[in-house]
Amino acid sequence: MVLPDPWTRSDSKKLLPTDARAHNRTLVLRTVLRTPDVSRADVARITGLSRITVSDLVGGLVGDGLLIETGARESKGRPGKPATPLQVNPLAFAIIAIDLSQPHRFHGAVLSITGEILHRAEVRGDLTGGGALTAVVNLIARLQSATAPRIGGIGIGSPGIVDGSGTVVESTNLGWRRLPLATQVSERFGVPTIVENDANAAVTAELNVDGSEDLLLVRIGTGLGGAAIVNGHLVRGANNAAGELGHITMPGPGDSPVTVEATIQHLLEQGGDLGLLQRVGAVLGEQLAPVVAMLDVPEIVIEGPHDLDVAAIAAAAETAIAGLRRIGTGHPCRVRPGSHDEDVVLIGMADLLLSRTIATI
């Protein structure tokens, strides 16, 4: 999996010298995780760190059981000691990821450090307020008890506005306001915990599909959420509300203002025929075209329920953007359906958790 840079978050403080070792430790782990058959010399070349620094860090990581040496490579007639490939120990720890974005259903999974799903669980019901918090804790406990590797961290994708500390500032769907979810879960289970907006988690997972560093994502569900990664950085915004596309108003019947979210939900409630889906795509394209023009992003991903023909919506959105954004050079913005189905938030939260906490696990 490709991990985003944990040290470039818009809400992070300037990296201090005392953080350098943790930063370099994370950098080495990420490099080994995403580069097969990599040696210490390879890590030094890829990261730009000195060989002495890499050797010291790798020694500590091997001692901690996070990295393992897999045997010397064949020298192929070259002089000197053969290089020893490294890999992340898949049994070092597991990760719990939780998706709270669906109404009346929370689902989660235990994932290995390499992204393999080891176990699943879910809970259904009226999941709002205090009952929703209890359901989250119970779901995590079930997943924790179902796995042999120790749990190294917990990642939770929540609808609504989530700040950099993992507090759910506001989630209308869940009935939460100023809920310090990351702190409460971390204290309850004793492991690093992060909470992120579900669309931010989804865009992180989709970023890994083709390796692009610039990507917009729109999630169609009970509401309408969005997220953006620009130049490899997750965009959170000054108020942690970047991507709140659904609350923008547009002219409705009789020119009365209605939100984009309400417009799309009204169209979808009328049925799923091709004409309506194309209208949904056109509405999204009209709203996204100025964003594409400002940021010059090459790709947009549209996520939706499995029973929604997202491909038809994406095609119409791409056509609308191309018609509104008239540029003489470059390539048109591609709009495609999502790639991970219902696991997209789980995969994204695992990626984010590893990128932000792997140095401390």
N, C-alpha and C positions, 0 to 999 in steps of 0.2 A: 504494500500500500504506500502511496505517496503522502507524506505528512506535511502539513502546512507549518510555516515557521512560527514557533511559539513566542519568539522574542520580538515580533513585529505587530502585535495586537495594538489597535488604536487606543486601548485603555491601559496599556502597560506603561510602567515607569521606565526611565532611562536605565539601561543595563549598567550596573555597578561593577567595579573590579571584583568585588567579593562574589559576584554571580558568575564570573567567567568560567570557573571549573564546571559548575552545573550546566552552563550553556554548552561548553565543549563536550561534556559527557553526553548530553542529549544529541548533539551533532554527530558524534561517533555512532551512537545507537541507531539513529535514523539512517545513517549511511549504510550500516551493516544490514539493517532491516530491509532496505529497498535495493540492495546491490548483491546479487548472488555471487558466491565464491570470491569474496573480497578479502584481501590480506591487509595487514597493518600498513604496508607501503601504499596500497591502493587507497586506503582510508585517508592517509596523509595527503596524497595527491588530489583526491576528490574534495576534501574539506579545506585544504590550504593550511592545515595545522602542521607543526613540525613533527618529524618522526619520533623525537624524544617524547613530545607531549602525547602523541597517539599511543606510543608504547606504554606510557604510564597509565593513561586512561583505560586502555584495553586490559591491562593487568588488573586494575581495580574492578572492572566490569566482569572479567572472568572469575575473579575471586568472589564477587557477589552473586555469581550464578546467573547473570543476565546474558553473558556471551559464552559460547563454547568454541573450542578449536576443533576442526574436523579432520585433521591429518594433513601432513605436508603435501604440497603439489609436486608433481614430477618436475625435475629441474630441466629436462630436455637439453642436457649437455651444457647448461650455463654454470659458471663457477659460483661458489658461495652456497650458503645454506638455503635450501628450498623454502619458498614462502608457505606460511600456514594459513589456510582459509579460515575465516570466522563466520559465525552465524549467530543470530539471536536464539537463545534457548527457548524453544516453544513451550517448555514445561515450567519456565521460571515463574510465571503468573498468568492469570486470566483476567479478563475485563468484563464487567457487567454494563450493558447499554440498555437504556429504557427509552421508549417512544410514547409520549403523552399526547400526541397530536390528533388522535382519532377520538371522536365522541363516543362515550360509553365503552371504550376499550383501550386499556393500556397494555402494551406488549413489550417484552424485553428478551434479551438473550445473553448467554455467556459466550464470549469470543476469546479465542486464543490470541496471543500477541501478534500472530501473523494474519489475523482477520477471519479465521475459520470459526463458524458458529458451532458451538459444542452442545448447547442446550437452549431450549425456548420455554417461555411461560407467558401467560397473559391473565388479565383479570377484566371482568365485564361488570357493568352496573351503572348506577347514577354516580358518576365520578366528578363531583364538584366539592369545593370547600374542604372542610376537615376530613370528610370521607375520602376525598381524592388523595390527600396526603397519607392517610392510613393505608390506602390501597398501594401507593408507591412503595412505602416501607415494607409492606407484606410481600409485594412482588419481588423486591430485591432480596428479601430473606429467603424466599423460595429458590431463587436462582443461585444464591450463595450456597445453600445446602445441597444443591444438585451437582456440584462440580468438585473434582479432586484438587486441581491446582489452586493455590491461594489466590484470592482476589486482590489484584494490585490497584484497582481503581474503579470508580463508578462514573458513568457519563449519562446524563439525562437530557433529552430533547423535549422542550416544553413549548407550547404555543404561547404567544404574547411577547411582551417586552421583558428581556432578561438583561441585567447589568453585568459588568465584568466580574463581580464577586459571586455570581451564581444566584443572586436574588431575583425572583420573579416579581418584577415591578408591577406588572398588571397582566393578567390573563383572564379575559372575559369568559372564555370557554370553560375554564376551570374554577372560576370564582375566587381567584387568588389576587391579593394586593400586598406588595411589600413582603413576600414570603421568602425568608432566607433559606431556600431549599438546599443549596449546596452545603451550607454550614450544618443544617440539621441532619442531613443524610450522612455527612462525613463524621459527625460526632456520634451518630448512632452505630455506624459500622466500622469506624476507625481506619478508613482508607481515604486517599485523595478522591475528591468528588468535584466534578464540574457540571454546571447546568448551562445550556445554551438554547437559544431559539431554535425551533425545529427546522425552519428553513435554512438557517445558517449551517446546521448539521448536514442537511441534504445537499447544499451546494458544495460543501467540503467533499462529500462522497462522490458527487458528479465530477468534480474537478479532476479526480484521479482516473477517469475513464479515458481521456485522451491527452492528459498532461498539460492542457492549456493553463495559462496563468490569469486569464481574464474570462469571467463567466457570470452571467445573470441567471437566476432561477426564479420561477414562479410556481407556487403550490396552490392548486385548486382543491378545496375541500369544503368543510363547513364554512370556512372563511376564505380569504385570499391573502397569501403571504408571499414575500419575496426575499431574496438575498443576493449579495453581490461579492465577488472576489475580483479585485483589480490589482494587476501586477503581483499576483500571488498573495495578496493581503486580504483577509476577510474584513469587509467594511461594516462597522457597527454603528457609526454615526455618533454625533455629539450627545444624543439622548438615548443611545442604544436602541433606536427605533428605525434604523435603516432597513428598507425593504417593505415598509408598511404601505404597499401599493394600493391595497383595497380601500383605504380610507380617503383616497383622492376622489373629489366629486367631478361629475360630468353632467351635461344637460340630459334631463330625463323627459318624460311626457310633459308637454306644455312648457318645455324649457325649465322646469323646476329641477334644482340640483339633486342628484342621487349619487351615491358612491359607486365606484367601479365594482366593488364587491357585490353590492345589491343588484347592479345591472346584470352581472354574470350569473348570479344565483337565480335571478328571475328568468333569464334565458334558459338555463339548464332545467329549471322546474317545468318548462313547457315541453320537454322531451329531448331525445338525443338524435334527431334526424340531422342529416348532413348540413342542411341550410342553417339550422340553429347553431351547430358546432362551428361552422364557418363564421357566423356572426360573433360568437364568443372569441374566436381567434382574432377577428378584426378589431374588436374592442381592446383586447390585450395589446395587439400590435400598435394601435393608435396611442395607447398610453406609454408603451415602451420605446417608441421611436425616438422621442427626445432624449431619453436616457442613453440609447445606443449612439445617438449623434454626439452627445457630450463625452462619452467614455470611449467610443470606438471599439466596443467589445465585439469579438468575432462570433460569439455563440450565446444562445439562450436555451435553457432547458425548462420544459414545462412538465410538472408532475401532477398527477391526479389519481383518483380512485381507479381500481383495476377495471371497473365496468364502464369507464369513460373513455371515449375514443380520443385520446390525447393527441394522437398523430394528426388527426384532421384539424384539431385546434392549432397545433404547431404549424402546420402548412399554411393555414389562413393567416396566422400571425406573421409568418415570414413574408408572405406576399404583401401584407399591409405595411410592414416596416420598409420593405424595398420600394414601395410606391411613395412613401412619405420622405424617405431619406435618399435624396438624389446626389450621389457622389460619382465623379468621373473616374476615380482611381480606386484601387484596393478591391477587396472582396466583399460581397454582401453578407450581412449578418445571418448566420444559420440558426434556425430554430428547430429543436428536436425534442422528442419525448424523453422522459427520464429512463435510466438504465437499470435501476436497482429494485423496482417494485416497492413492496412494503418494507423492505429492509433498509431503505436509503437512510433513514434517520439513525438507525442502529449502527450502520457502517460509518456514517459521518461522525457520530459521537465517539466511536472507538478511535478513529483517526485523531480527533481533537484531543481526546484524553491522553493518548500516547504522546502527542506533540507537546502537550503542556506539562505533563507530570512524570514522564518516563525517567527523568533524571533523579527523581526523588523516591521512586518505587524501589 
